[in-house]
Amino acid sequence: MEELLRFEQVSYHYDSGDGREALFPVSVSLMMGEKIAVLGSNGAGKSTFFLLANGVLCPCSGTIALQGEPVGKREKQRMQLRRNIGLVFQDPDVQLLAGTVEEEISFGPMNLGLPEEEVRRRVEAAMESLQLTEYRGRGPQYLSGGEKRRVAIADVLAMEPKMMLLDEPSSNLDPAGRALLEDTLESLHQKGITLVVATHDVDFAWRWAERVLVFHQGRLERDASPSEVFADKELLSRCGLEQPMLWKVAQALGVPVPKYPEELSKQ
């Protein structure tokens, strides 16, 4: 599997006056085509990790490499990260600024200086992928929470990134919205996009992710498969996490842990 993004002893601290590290030195490689869940309580370092990966923040120490090439600290160099590593914020209202959905999705490609025809192609493809064609003339501010989330994802998709970072994408969504989100993530994965999702939903992480990163108090505590992470009760307790519900049910029944509830009836 080809390496897409690598952190080498990357750390960061905000200018809060106390010099406290928001992210202690972390070394990790993210590969092409992976589905990764990022777990941790509030303040664990997940959002800082995302902002560094996307080039919004510049490391205080260490190096970030994109497909093997170190990314410098100059704004122009960090733009390479933003073109390849898309970030969908937890609150879509922070991200949505244009008057219509179509204008919103076209903003990123236009900023890349692409020809008008290419911008139009990307916008149409993104709207079609996220089922937003009928909303093209609507103001984003008048959409539901789930619809705004899809527009925010389409924003990033139109940039044709190699990786998408999604910060708590299921927050404030109803069950139907969460189901549609998971369908959307599967569609994006089928396009070959690496997906990294920060979430508090351990049930989602168990059934969806191929790999889990656990952050705690600014440190990367574990990088392992979902099975290894959720079997480690000491790690979960220390990091303020729980086992998925299916783990608890399967253990109570003394059967192997399935990915989906309907698999329990087959055991």
C-alpha positions in Angstrom: 0.0 0.0 0.0 1.4 3.4 -1.0 2.2 5.9 1.7 0.2 9.2 1.3 1.0 11.2 4.4 3.6 10.9 7.1 4.2 12.6 10.4 7.7 12.4 11.7 7.9 13.6 15.4 5.4 16.3 14.7 4.3 18.4 17.7 2.2 21.6 18.2 1.4 24.0 21.0 -1.1 26.9 20.8 0.0 30.4 21.9 -1.9 30.3 25.2 1.0 31.5 27.3 1.5 28.3 29.2 3.5 26.6 26.4 1.4 23.4 26.9 1.6 20.9 24.1 -1.7 20.4 22.2 0.1 17.6 20.3 3.2 15.8 21.7 5.6 14.5 19.1 3.8 12.0 16.9 5.1 9.7 14.2 2.5 8.0 11.9 2.0 7.1 8.3 -1.4 7.1 6.5 -1.7 5.0 3.4 -3.6 5.3 0.2 -7.1 3.9 0.3 -7.4 3.4 4.1 -10.5 3.8 6.2 -9.2 5.2 9.6 -11.2 6.1 12.7 -9.6 8.6 15.1 -10.8 8.2 18.7 -10.3 10.3 21.8 -12.1 12.4 24.3 -12.5 16.2 23.8 -9.1 17.9 24.0 -7.3 14.7 23.1 -5.5 16.2 20.1 -7.7 14.9 17.2 -8.6 18.3 15.8 -5.0 19.6 16.1 -3.8 16.5 14.3 -6.3 17.2 11.5 -5.4 20.9 11.2 -1.7 20.0 10.9 -2.4 17.3 8.3 -4.4 19.8 6.2 -1.8 22.5 6.4 -3.9 25.0 8.4 -1.4 24.7 11.2 2.3 24.6 10.9 4.2 22.1 13.1 6.3 23.5 16.0 8.7 20.7 15.5 9.0 17.6 13.2 8.2 17.1 9.5 5.1 16.3 7.5 5.7 14.5 4.2 3.2 14.2 1.3 3.8 11.2 -0.8 7.4 11.1 0.4 8.2 14.8 -0.1 8.7 16.9 3.0 6.3 19.9 3.2 7.9 23.2 4.1 6.5 25.8 6.4 5.9 28.5 3.8 2.3 29.2 2.9 2.8 28.2 -0.7 4.3 24.8 0.3 1.5 24.1 2.8 -1.0 24.7 0.0 0.1 21.4 -1.4 -1.4 19.8 1.7 -4.7 21.6 1.3 -4.9 20.6 -2.4 -4.5 16.9 -1.6 -5.8 16.6 2.0 -9.3 17.9 2.3 -10.8 18.8 5.7 -14.5 18.8 6.6 -15.1 20.7 9.8 -17.4 19.5 12.6 -19.7 22.5 12.2 -20.6 22.9 8.6 -21.8 26.5 9.2 -18.1 27.4 9.7 -17.3 26.1 6.2 -20.3 27.3 4.2 -20.1 30.9 3.1 -21.5 31.3 -0.5 -25.0 32.4 -1.5 -26.0 29.1 -3.2 -25.0 25.5 -3.0 -23.5 25.6 -6.6 -21.4 28.7 -5.8 -20.3 27.1 -2.5 -19.0 23.9 -4.2 -17.3 25.9 -7.0 -15.4 28.1 -4.7 -12.4 25.7 -4.1 -11.9 24.7 -7.8 -12.1 28.3 -8.9 -9.4 29.3 -6.3 -7.1 26.7 -7.9 -7.3 28.8 -11.1 -8.8 25.9 -13.1 -10.5 26.6 -16.5 -14.3 27.3 -16.3 -15.2 24.0 -18.0 -13.1 22.0 -15.5 -14.7 23.9 -12.6 -18.1 23.1 -13.9 -17.2 19.4 -14.4 -16.0 19.1 -10.8 -19.0 20.9 -9.4 -21.5 18.7 -11.3 -19.7 15.5 -10.3 -19.6 16.5 -6.6 -23.2 17.5 -6.5 -24.2 14.3 -8.2 -22.1 12.2 -5.9 -23.7 13.8 -2.8 -27.2 13.9 -4.2 -27.3 17.7 -4.2 -28.2 18.5 -7.8 -31.7 19.7 -6.9 -30.3 22.0 -4.3 -27.9 23.9 -6.6 -29.8 27.2 -6.4 -30.7 27.0 -2.6 -28.9 29.0 0.0 -26.8 26.6 2.3 -28.0 28.5 5.4 -31.6 27.2 4.7 -30.7 23.5 4.5 -31.0 20.9 7.2 -28.1 19.8 9.3 -27.6 16.7 7.2 -27.9 18.6 3.9 -25.3 21.1 5.1 -23.0 18.3 6.0 -23.3 16.9 2.4 -22.6 20.3 0.9 -19.5 20.6 3.1 -18.3 17.2 1.9 -19.0 18.2 -1.7 -16.9 21.3 -1.1 -13.9 19.2 -0.4 -14.8 16.5 -3.0 -14.8 19.1 -5.8 -11.1 19.7 -5.0 -10.5 16.1 -5.9 -8.3 15.3 -2.9 -6.4 12.1 -2.3 -7.5 12.1 1.4 -10.5 13.5 3.3 -10.4 14.3 7.0 -13.9 14.4 8.6 -14.2 15.9 12.1 -17.2 14.4 13.9 -19.3 14.2 10.7 -22.2 12.4 12.4 -22.7 14.9 15.2 -26.3 16.3 15.3 -27.5 13.9 12.7 -30.6 11.7 13.1 -30.5 8.0 12.4 -31.5 8.5 8.7 -28.8 11.1 8.4 -26.2 8.9 9.9 -27.1 6.0 7.5 -26.9 8.4 4.5 -23.5 9.6 5.8 -22.2 6.0 5.9 -23.4 5.4 2.4 -21.6 8.6 1.3 -18.4 7.5 3.0 -18.6 4.1 1.2 -19.1 5.9 -2.1 -16.1 8.1 -1.4 -14.0 5.1 -0.5 -15.0 3.4 -3.8 -13.5 6.4 -5.6 -10.1 5.6 -4.0 -10.1 8.4 -1.5 -8.4 7.8 1.8 -10.9 8.5 4.6 -9.9 9.6 8.2 -12.8 10.2 10.5 -12.6 11.7 14.0 -15.6 10.3 16.0 -16.9 9.6 19.5 -19.1 6.9 18.1 -17.3 3.7 18.9 -20.0 1.6 17.3 -19.4 3.3 14.0 -15.7 3.0 14.4 -16.0 -0.8 15.0 -18.2 -1.5 12.0 -16.6 0.9 9.5 -12.8 1.4 10.2 -10.0 -0.8 9.1 -7.6 1.0 11.4 -8.0 3.1 14.6 -5.8 5.9 16.0 -6.4 6.7 19.7 -5.4 10.1 21.0 -5.2 11.0 24.7 -4.0 14.2 26.3 -2.2 15.2 23.1 -0.5 11.9 22.6 -1.1 9.1 20.0 -1.7 6.3 22.4 -2.5 3.5 20.0 -2.4 2.7 16.3 -3.9 -0.7 15.6 -6.8 -2.6 14.2 -10.3 -2.1 15.7 -10.1 -5.6 17.2 -6.9 -4.8 19.0 -8.1 -1.4 20.2 -11.5 -2.5 21.5 -10.0 -5.6 23.2 -7.7 -3.4 25.3 -9.9 -2.5 28.3 -7.1 -0.7 30.1 -6.5 1.5 27.1 -10.2 2.3 26.7 -10.6 3.1 30.4 -7.5 5.4 30.4 -8.6 7.2 27.3 -12.2 7.7 28.3 -13.6 5.3 25.7 -16.0 2.3 25.8 -16.3 -0.9 24.0 -18.9 -0.9 21.2 -22.3 -2.2 22.1 -21.9 -5.3 19.9 -18.7 -6.2 21.9 -20.7 -6.1 25.2 -23.6 -8.2 23.8 -21.3 -10.7 22.1 -19.2 -11.1 25.3 -22.4 -11.6 27.4 -23.5 -14.3 24.9 -20.1 -15.9 24.7 -19.9 -15.6 20.9 -17.5 -14.0 18.4 -18.0 -10.2 18.0 -19.8 -9.4 14.7 -19.6 -6.2 12.7 -23.3 -5.8 12.4 -26.3 -6.7 14.7 -28.0 -9.0 12.2 -24.9 -11.3 12.3 -25.7 -12.2 15.9 -28.8 -14.2 14.9 -26.6 -16.3 12.6 -24.4 -17.5 15.4 
